[in-house]
C-alpha cells in the first residue's frame, strides 16, 4: 500500500511537470529577428496587456504570443505575424497563441 501511494504521488508529479514543460516548448526566435520584433512592437501598440506577465517563465504576454506565432506560421512566411493573426486564415493560429500566452478573449 505504501509503495502504491509513492507510485501515485510520483506519477502525479511527473504529469504536473510535463504539463508545466509544455508551456515552454516553442523554439526561441533568433536574436535580432525582425519579424518577431515587429510582432512585439505591433502587438504592444495595438493591444492592451502585452507587457503583463505570461505563464511562460521570463516572457511577457506579447513575447509569448509572438514566440508562438513565429513557431506556428510556415517557415516561408515573411509577412507580419500579428497582422496574420487578425486574418480569417490566421484565426486558428491566433487562438492557439492567445491560449499559450494567456492573452486575449
Secondary structure, 3 states (H helix, E strand, C coil): CHHHHHHHHHHHHHHHHHHHHHCCCCCCCCCCCHHHHHHHHHHHHHCCCCCCECCCCCCEHHHHHHHHHHHHCCCCCCCCHHHHHCCCCCHHHHHHHHHHHCCCC
